[in-house]
Amino acid sequence: MSIADQLVSIKSKLPKTVTLVAVSKTKPNTDILEAYSEGQRVFGENKVQELVKKQEELPKDIQWHMIGHLQRNKVKFIAPFVTLIHGVDNLKLLQEIDKRAVQNNRKIDCLLQVHIAKEDTKFGFGIQEVTQVLFATSSFKNIRIVGLMGMATFTNDNNQIKEEFKSLKTVFNSIKNDNITTLSMGMSGDYPLAIEQGSTMVRVGSAIFGHRN
Ligand SMILES: *Cc1c(COP(=O)(O)O)cnc(C)c1O
């Protein structure tokens, strides 16, 4: 199937309340433009350099999401334009995002990444830390923490994935308010499970653009 066909097929399976982030990392601009022609405007990248380059080259009404691990010294490159930063996993990073947002005279939306997977390789705050982080950043004027992001363990055990998503949804429910409305969970392999567990934003790459090298 073409990229356009894959995109249409996935969108037809998503509830209207769920935002699709098309994860275009490693893929060429031509692929992104094919999805763009089909109406897709939200794209996710995980490398700052690639994100900046694509932002410069592609239509200006694309909303770019930074979904990967973000290093503090690279925040300045994406601060002028980034729509949402998904993987925020430490306070110093939030502080830096706030500072760069001030310099760009804008507010930057962020999601706190929460560690839900059993495997210990994934980044993120512990479930218990979330309310402390919200408190610690309440004075930061130029960031908005609009929700949470999480990644399940890479496994075939659907029950485990379900339980991990459910744990994130529980934390989300406990902090949800008028500003905290986004729950980013679910990728190509597990987005139907994530939606069942209450995801409001899925990050789908290979199921749209095909496998990456
Ligand atoms: C690459 C990536 C995705 C998309 O992965 P697919 O399995 O290709 O859908 C989603 N989220 C993050 C954080 C990623 O790095």
PDBQT file of the ligand as one rigid body, heavy atoms in Angstrom, charges set to zero:
ROOT
HETATM    1  C1  LIG A 301      10.111   5.823  16.387  1.00  0.00    +0.000 C 
HETATM    2  C2  LIG A 301       9.168   6.194  17.474  1.00  0.00    +0.000 A 
HETATM    3  C3  LIG A 301       7.787   5.969  17.332  1.00  0.00    +0.000 A 
HETATM    4  C4  LIG A 301       7.170   5.308  16.130  1.00  0.00    +0.000 C 
HETATM    5  O1  LIG A 301       7.543   3.964  16.060  1.00  0.00    +0.000 OA
HETATM    6  P1  LIG A 301       6.828   2.945  15.042  1.00  0.00    +0.000 P 
HETATM    7  O2  LIG A 301       6.961   1.632  15.700  1.00  0.00    +0.000 OA
HETATM    8  O3  LIG A 301       7.580   3.054  13.762  1.00  0.00    +0.000 OA
HETATM    9  O4  LIG A 301       5.418   3.382  14.909  1.00  0.00    +0.000 OA
HETATM   10  C5  LIG A 301       6.964   6.388  18.365  1.00  0.00    +0.000 A 
HETATM   11  N1  LIG A 301       7.455   6.984  19.467  1.00  0.00    +0.000 NA
HETATM   12  C6  LIG A 301       8.774   7.215  19.625  1.00  0.00    +0.000 A 
HETATM   13  C7  LIG A 301       9.231   7.876  20.887  1.00  0.00    +0.000 C 
HETATM   14  C8  LIG A 301       9.664   6.824  18.650  1.00  0.00    +0.000 A 
HETATM   15  O5  LIG A 301      10.981   7.050  18.822  1.00  0.00    +0.000 OA
ENDROOT
TORSDOF 0
